[in-house]
Amino acid sequence: MEETEFYNDGNVSITNARFRVGSTTYAMNGVTSVKRGQTNPPKTGAVVLAAIGIITAFAAGTLLFKAIGVVIFIIAIAWFKSIRPNYIVFLNSASGESQALSSQDGKYINDVINALNEAIVHRG
C-alpha cells in the first residue's frame, strides 16, 4: 500500500502509516482514536497583581503611588489577557492514552487532529 501524506509542517508529519512529532514516531495502525484536550493555566497571579494595583491606587496618599498602582493594574490586565489555554492531541491505542502534541494554537491542533482522523479513515 502506498503511503499518503495528509499533513506536513516540518515538525509534524502525518501519513496513513505514521504520525511523526519531532523525533517521536507513532505507527498509525496502532492508533484507535484521537481526541483534543485542553488545559487552562492558572490566572491567580494576574488577579492578585490586579488587586494589589487597585489597592495601591486607592489607598496611596501621594499621586506617585497612585500612578504606580494604576501601572501595576494595567500590567496585571495585560498579563491576564496573555494567558492562553494549552491544546493537546491525545492518541488512544490498545496500550492506553498518550499525549502526542501540545500547543497554544487551537487551529493548529485542530488541523493536526483532522489530518489524523483522515489518516485513520484512509488506512482502512
Buried (B, 14 or more C-beta within 10 A) or exposed (E): EEEEEBBEEEEBBBBBBBBBBEEEEBEBEEBEEBEEBEEEEEEEEBEEBBEBBBEBBEEBEEEEEBEBBBEBBEBBBEBBEEEEEBBBBBBBBEEEEEEBBBBEEBEBBEBBBBBBBBBBEBBE
